[in-house]
């Protein structure tokens, strides 16, 4: 007991570096100015000005700011059935169970052993005389073994396992964020394609009507056969752009089906248009000092750095003396009836220690390799932080320029439409050539499609900003519980994730 107590006192220390959370980078920012200005407005659908609000928190269900029930339902389906999210949940559960298993190594091991032996013994084996005789031996013992964690190697291992579980936790958050952002982006892309298809069909109808006008003028001698053929070619060219758009729309159906855990033949045909989405006008803008705490990928990289730090301590402890305490207590008797009498009691107490002397420099190089792995993790962490700031800066600039692009496209469409109307009237009167009318048609068609694309880009880049800022995972209301062992914290269940997406608070199971 005295020896065990001494070992426990020694176990208060742990070799290797104590991990310190990296501080937020000083002087880091998104733009040269203090904070970006609001995006300009346009007098078209979804052309509202977007204001950047520094320091404003991000809701856990940020996609609700688009005010689309169909979008909300698709995200709920994705959270309910997406295999990537389920795999991330299971990985977190696995990491936490490994952590619990590692913690058990700090406690003594207790094993019960029993045996029954029947043996024939001959005195001749020891140089004696006499006839051989047969005897029975029954044994029942309890073995206790304890390896004191004198240098903290096992505690560093547990520290590394805890960091691995933390890594999987933020990998789950990153998967959750990526999944919801991908659903929003896919819905926007689908709505944009549907808008482009509708615009293309309108253009085809207008060009077909114009073909009828040119045909009539040809019939009365006011137009040439070349004019008719050119207009027919223009209609056919525009019609040829329709199948590729329809192909992309079908592919987006398949993307949404996969994201929501369905096969292509089970894809739901949601007829969403850009007009069914509302562009968020007040956009949160997290402070640069908050970004490293909010981004799941940064927190995951931090956990990997922590795990690498713990492995240094494990490698150092492996080069120091290792101790082990063992004890056996039980009984041994030739008959079962006499097994638990005082005269049959047996016991053993032992202590051992091992000091590595020479292992071909293996342990030394393993320690150096652990330090090199820490340097790798540290560089990867810095790279992840730089990427996080880059993502936010890209999204901010994109939103500002998207608004300017939309305004310019709106002006261009109005001008092109007015020019086309004027050209059609002048052509009927013979005041202009057909080439002038043809150029006006092409300009109007291009401007209309470009406007739809510019509207869609604003939605997609808005979703990209929420994703770049971390997606508000810290404000999610689902509860992390292990689906098989509710008494232990583990991966959030599918029910919790879906309830959180719907804004429903779930309580831990009792």
Secondary structure by P-SEA (a helix, b strand, c coil): caaaaaaaaaacccccccccccccccccccccccccccccccccccccbbbbbccbbbbcccccccccaaaaaaaaaaaaccaaaaaaaaaaaaaaaaaaaaaaccbbbbbbbbbcccccccccccccccccccbbbbbbbbbbbbbccccaaaaaaaaaaaaaaaaaaaaaaaaaaaaaaaaaaaaaaaaaaaaaaaaaaaaaaaaaaaaaaaaaaaaaccccaaaaaaaaaaaaaaaaaaaaaaaaaaaaaaaaaaaacccccccccccccccccccccbbbbccccccccccaaaaaaaaaaaaaaaaaaaaaaaacbbbbbbbbbbcccccccccccccccccccbbbbbbbccccaaaaaaaaaaaaaaaaaaaaaaaaaaaaaaaaaaaaaaaaaaaaaaaaaaaaaaaaaaaaaaaaaaaaaccccaaaaaaaaaaaaaaaaaaaaaaaaaaaaaaaaaaaaccccccccccccccccccccccccaaaaaaaaacbbbbccc
